[in-house]
């Protein structure tokens, strides 16, 4: 078992080690401008998408879990069905819709779809759909709280654990998303709107071939391998940081009992 795990670890770790050593000799002046723009775009898109997702998921999950209304069951089933649809299947309809409303060159063409996070709604539903919350909310109503006060002063403060989980999952999914920004921006050639993964692809697949590298691969870019390696590390680093922070949060006990 340990031999097998070591082989798998080597398969994934060796490329990362190569990136680190290759990026050591990079000249930052070569990529500083483009890197700053693409990094800012990635942070903007991911953070704004997560803000939309958390703003929509917590109230939606709370309403489905704690209230009976016509179409509640159908809405929950629809949420679960949308979770099963591959995100890539929605890209073409989203592209046509963005083109129809003349938003292809706008950051909203990427930010708004990032905010669509049905899995977050389902997580919020599972979180609030417990006996302890049912008793707590009913007690608050008995003490004279209206529905808005119950949600604002009780549900929202207690939703911090699941909210953090939704934000983490949404940011990771948005940060690593390549296909949606590519479809939205590639045809319009708006390179100043590219997120970091799309900017790296632009450098890898445009420009003249710089010759063979290690006698095996031909790089179709004018940038040296060290610059590409540094960009790839810049793409990975924020995801690793978010993962470490989430791990510390989970390890500290904040998620204990979330789904009990």
C-alpha positions as CSV (number, residue, x, y, z in Angstrom):
1,X,0.0,0.0,0.0
2,X,2.8,2.4,0.9
3,X,4.7,1.7,-2.3
4,X,1.5,2.4,-4.3
5,X,0.9,5.6,-2.4
6,X,4.5,6.7,-2.9
7,X,4.2,6.1,-6.7
8,X,1.0,8.2,-6.9
9,X,2.6,10.9,-4.7
10,X,5.7,11.0,-7.0
11,X,3.5,11.3,-10.1
12,X,1.8,14.5,-8.7
13,X,4.7,16.0,-6.7
14,X,7.5,15.7,-9.3
15,X,5.8,18.2,-11.7
16,X,5.3,20.7,-8.9
17,X,9.0,20.4,-7.9
18,X,9.9,20.9,-11.6
19,X,7.8,24.1,-11.7
20,X,9.5,25.4,-8.5
21,X,13.0,24.9,-9.8
22,X,12.2,26.1,-13.3
23,X,10.6,29.3,-11.9
24,X,13.6,30.2,-9.9
25,X,15.4,31.9,-12.8
26,X,12.4,33.9,-14.1
27,X,12.8,37.6,-14.9
28,X,9.8,39.1,-13.2
29,X,9.9,42.2,-15.3
30,X,9.0,40.1,-18.3
31,X,5.6,39.0,-16.9
32,X,4.9,41.5,-14.1
33,X,2.4,43.6,-16.1
34,X,0.4,40.7,-17.6
35,X,0.5,38.7,-14.4
36,X,-0.9,41.6,-12.3
37,X,-3.8,42.1,-14.7
38,X,-4.7,38.4,-15.0
39,X,-4.3,37.9,-11.2
40,X,-6.5,40.8,-10.4
41,X,-9.1,39.5,-12.8
42,X,-9.1,36.1,-11.3
43,X,-9.4,37.5,-7.8
44,X,-12.3,39.8,-8.9
45,X,-14.2,37.1,-10.7
46,X,-13.8,34.5,-7.9
47,X,-14.6,36.9,-5.1
48,X,-17.6,38.4,-6.8
49,X,-18.9,35.0,-7.8
50,X,-18.5,33.8,-4.2
51,X,-20.3,36.8,-2.9
52,X,-23.3,36.2,-5.2
53,X,-23.3,32.5,-4.3
54,X,-23.3,33.1,-0.6
55,X,-25.9,35.8,-0.8
56,X,-28.2,33.5,-2.8
57,X,-27.4,30.1,-1.2
58,X,-28.0,30.8,2.5
59,X,-31.5,32.4,2.1
60,X,-32.5,29.8,-0.5
61,X,-31.4,26.8,1.6
62,X,-32.9,28.3,4.8
63,X,-36.3,28.9,3.0
64,X,-36.5,25.4,1.6
65,X,-35.5,23.8,4.9
66,X,-37.7,25.7,7.2
67,X,-40.8,26.7,5.3
68,X,-43.7,24.9,3.6
69,X,-44.8,26.5,0.4
70,X,-46.3,25.4,-3.0
71,X,-43.6,24.0,-5.2
72,X,-41.1,23.5,-2.4
73,X,-40.4,19.8,-3.2
74,X,-40.2,20.5,-6.9
75,X,-37.7,23.3,-6.2
76,X,-35.5,21.0,-4.1
77,X,-35.6,18.3,-6.8
78,X,-34.8,20.9,-9.5
79,X,-31.8,22.1,-7.4
80,X,-30.5,18.5,-7.1
81,X,-31.0,18.0,-10.9
82,X,-29.0,21.2,-11.7
83,X,-26.2,19.9,-9.5
84,X,-25.9,16.9,-11.7
85,X,-25.6,18.9,-15.0
86,X,-21.9,19.3,-16.0
87,X,-21.0,23.0,-15.8
88,X,-19.5,22.7,-19.3
89,X,-22.9,21.9,-20.7
90,X,-24.2,25.3,-19.6
91,X,-21.4,27.3,-21.2
92,X,-22.8,27.5,-24.7
93,X,-26.3,28.7,-23.5
94,X,-24.6,31.2,-21.2
95,X,-22.5,32.5,-24.1
96,X,-25.6,32.9,-26.4
97,X,-27.4,34.7,-23.5
98,X,-24.5,37.0,-22.8
99,X,-24.2,37.8,-26.5
100,X,-28.0,38.6,-26.7
101,X,-27.7,41.2,-23.9
102,X,-24.4,42.5,-25.2
103,X,-22.3,41.5,-22.2
104,X,-19.6,39.4,-23.8
105,X,-16.9,42.0,-23.1
106,X,-18.1,42.7,-19.6
107,X,-16.8,41.0,-16.4
108,X,-20.5,40.2,-15.6
109,X,-20.4,37.5,-18.4
110,X,-18.1,35.5,-16.1
111,X,-19.0,36.7,-12.6
112,X,-22.8,36.0,-12.8
113,X,-22.4,32.4,-13.9
114,X,-19.8,31.9,-11.1
115,X,-22.5,32.9,-8.7
116,X,-24.7,30.0,-9.9
117,X,-23.9,27.4,-7.2
118,X,-26.8,24.9,-6.7
119,X,-24.6,22.7,-4.6
120,X,-24.3,25.6,-2.1
121,X,-28.1,25.8,-1.9
122,X,-28.2,22.0,-1.2
123,X,-25.5,22.3,1.5
124,X,-27.4,25.2,3.1
125,X,-30.6,23.1,3.0
126,X,-28.9,20.2,4.7
127,X,-27.5,22.5,7.4
128,X,-30.8,24.1,8.3
129,X,-32.9,21.0,7.9
130,X,-32.3,19.6,11.4
131,X,-34.3,19.2,14.5
132,X,-32.2,21.6,16.6
133,X,-32.7,24.5,14.1
134,X,-36.5,23.7,13.9
135,X,-36.8,23.9,17.7
136,X,-34.7,27.1,17.9
137,X,-36.6,28.9,15.1
138,X,-40.0,27.9,16.6
139,X,-38.9,29.2,20.0
140,X,-37.9,32.5,18.5
141,X,-41.2,32.8,16.8
142,X,-43.0,32.0,20.1
143,X,-41.0,34.8,21.7
144,X,-42.4,37.3,19.2
145,X,-39.8,37.4,16.4
146,X,-41.1,37.8,12.9
147,X,-39.7,35.8,10.0
148,X,-37.1,38.5,9.0
149,X,-35.8,38.7,12.6
150,X,-35.5,34.9,12.9
151,X,-33.4,34.8,9.7
152,X,-31.4,38.0,10.4
153,X,-30.6,37.5,14.0
154,X,-30.5,33.7,14.4
155,X,-30.1,31.9,11.1
156,X,-27.5,34.2,9.6
157,X,-25.1,34.2,12.6
158,X,-25.4,30.5,13.0
159,X,-24.8,29.9,9.3
160,X,-21.1,30.9,9.4
161,X,-19.7,27.3,9.2
162,X,-21.7,26.3,6.1
163,X,-21.2,29.8,4.6
164,X,-17.4,29.3,4.9
165,X,-17.7,25.9,3.3
166,X,-19.8,27.3,0.4
167,X,-17.3,30.2,-0.2
168,X,-14.4,27.8,-0.2
169,X,-15.9,25.4,-2.7
170,X,-17.1,28.2,-4.9
171,X,-13.8,30.0,-5.0
172,X,-11.9,26.8,-5.9
173,X,-14.3,26.0,-8.7
174,X,-14.2,29.5,-10.0
175,X,-10.4,30.0,-9.8
176,X,-9.7,26.8,-11.8
177,X,-12.5,27.4,-14.4
178,X,-11.0,27.8,-17.8
179,X,-13.7,26.9,-20.3
180,X,-16.3,29.6,-19.4
181,X,-13.9,32.6,-19.6
182,X,-12.4,31.1,-22.8
183,X,-15.8,31.0,-24.5
184,X,-16.8,34.4,-23.2
185,X,-13.6,36.3,-24.1
186,X,-11.6,34.4,-26.7
187,X,-13.8,35.4,-29.7
188,X,-13.7,39.1,-28.7
189,X,-9.9,39.1,-28.1
190,X,-10.2,41.1,-24.9
191,X,-7.0,40.0,-23.3
192,X,-7.3,42.6,-20.5
193,X,-10.3,40.6,-19.2
194,X,-8.5,37.3,-19.1
195,X,-8.2,35.5,-15.7
196,X,-4.9,33.8,-14.9
197,X,-5.6,30.3,-16.4
198,X,-6.7,31.9,-19.7
199,X,-3.7,34.3,-19.8
200,X,-1.4,31.3,-19.4
201,X,-3.1,29.5,-22.3
202,X,-2.7,32.7,-24.4
203,X,1.1,32.5,-23.9
204,X,1.3,28.8,-24.4
205,X,-0.6,28.7,-27.7
206,X,0.2,31.9,-29.4
207,X,3.4,33.3,-30.8
208,X,6.2,31.7,-32.7
209,X,7.7,28.4,-31.7
210,X,10.7,29.0,-29.5
211,X,12.3,25.7,-30.3
212,X,12.6,22.3,-28.6
213,X,12.8,22.2,-24.8
214,X,14.6,19.2,-23.4
215,X,14.6,17.7,-26.9
216,X,11.0,16.6,-26.5
217,X,8.5,19.5,-26.4
218,X,8.2,22.4,-28.7
219,X,6.8,25.5,-26.9
220,X,4.6,27.7,-29.1
221,X,5.4,30.8,-27.2
222,X,8.0,33.5,-27.2
223,X,8.2,33.4,-23.4
224,X,10.9,31.2,-21.7
225,X,9.9,28.1,-19.8
226,X,10.8,29.8,-16.5
227,X,8.1,32.5,-17.1
228,X,5.5,29.9,-17.9
229,X,6.4,27.8,-14.8
230,X,6.1,31.0,-12.7
231,X,2.7,31.7,-14.1
232,X,1.5,28.1,-13.3
233,X,2.8,28.4,-9.8
234,X,0.9,31.8,-9.4
235,X,-2.2,29.9,-10.5
236,X,-1.8,27.1,-8.0
237,X,-0.7,29.2,-5.0
238,X,-4.0,30.9,-4.2
239,X,-5.9,27.6,-4.3
240,X,-3.3,26.1,-1.9
241,X,-3.7,29.1,0.4
242,X,-7.5,28.8,0.4
243,X,-7.2,25.1,1.1
244,X,-4.8,25.6,4.0
245,X,-7.1,28.2,5.6
246,X,-10.1,26.0,5.1
247,X,-8.2,23.1,6.6
248,X,-7.3,25.2,9.7
249,X,-10.9,26.2,10.0
250,X,-12.1,22.6,9.9
251,X,-9.4,21.4,12.1
252,X,-10.2,24.0,14.8
253,X,-13.6,22.4,15.2
254,X,-15.8,25.1,13.6
255,X,-17.4,22.4,11.3
256,X,-18.1,19.9,14.1
257,X,-21.8,19.1,14.1
258,X,-22.6,21.0,10.9
259,X,-24.6,18.2,9.4
260,X,-25.7,16.4,12.5
